[in-house]
Each structure stands twice: as structure tokens, then as C-alpha cells.
């Protein structure tokens, strides 16, 4: 069995957009991959820790942080 993981980042206009726009974008991503022979498995959240940047002599240092990314999983 073969798996494919695709990042999913929805984009909406804060004045006009709503959750149905996010759903439409996810549906389009799924439809595109199903048309290429992939089967939708699910939407997963991946938590990632981004390492801090120390800068030169502490100048420009940035602390580490945690971020979450959505991934669409397909199989065939």
C-alpha cells in the first residue's frame, strides 16, 4: 500500500469567509487527489517544535515555539 500526505492550509477572507469556505477548499483537495487515483484516509494535525534561533551574541535571537499543521492523508 502506498500513502501520500499533503499539507492543507485553508485561506479565507476574514470579512466574507466562513467555515463553509474552508470545507470547500478541503473538498477540492480531496476531489483532486481522488481523481488521480488516491483514496482519502483522513485529516491529521501534526504538532511541530521549531528550534530557537540564537543570533550572533544574542542579537536577533528568537525563542523556539510550537506550531500545528493540518495534513490530508491519502492511500492507494
C-alpha positions in Angstrom: 0.0 0.0 0.0 1.2 3.5 -0.8 0.4 6.6 1.2 0.6 10.3 0.3 0.4 13.2 2.8 -0.5 16.7 1.6 -0.3 19.8 3.7 -3.6 21.6 4.0 -3.8 25.3 4.8 -7.2 26.9 4.2 -7.3 30.6 3.3 -10.4 32.8 3.7 -11.2 36.5 3.6 -11.9 37.5 7.2 -14.8 39.8 6.1 -16.6 37.3 3.8 -15.2 33.9 4.6 -16.7 31.3 6.9 -16.3 27.6 7.7 -18.1 26.6 4.6 -15.3 28.2 2.5 -12.7 26.1 4.5 -14.8 23.0 3.8 -15.0 23.8 0.1 -11.2 24.1 -0.1 -10.7 20.7 1.7 -13.3 19.1 -0.6 -11.5 20.4 -3.6 -8.2 19.0 -2.3 -9.8 15.6 -1.7 -11.6 15.6 -5.1 -8.3 16.4 -7.0 -6.5 13.5 -5.4 -9.4 11.1 -5.8 -9.4 11.9 -9.5 -5.7 10.9 -9.6 -6.5 7.5 -8.1 -5.9 8.2 -4.4 -8.4 7.3 -1.6 -9.0 9.8 1.2 -7.9 8.5 4.6 -8.3 11.5 6.9 -7.2 14.9 8.1 -4.4 14.8 10.7 -2.9 17.6 12.9 0.9 17.5 13.2 2.4 19.4 16.1 6.0 20.7 15.4 8.5 22.3 17.6 10.6 25.0 15.8 14.0 25.3 17.3 15.1 28.7 18.7 17.5 31.0 16.8 20.3 32.3 18.9 21.7 35.0 16.7 25.2 36.4 16.9 26.0 37.3 20.6 22.3 37.0 21.3 21.3 39.8 18.8 18.3 38.8 16.7 17.6 35.8 18.9 14.2 34.2 18.6 12.7 31.8 21.1 11.5 28.3 20.0 7.8 27.7 19.5 5.3 25.1 18.8 3.1 25.1 15.7 0.3 22.9 14.3 -0.1 21.9 10.7 -3.0 20.1 9.1 -2.2 17.2 6.7 -4.5 15.3 4.4 -3.7 11.6 4.2 -4.4 9.5 1.1 -3.7 5.9 0.2 -3.8 3.6 -2.9 
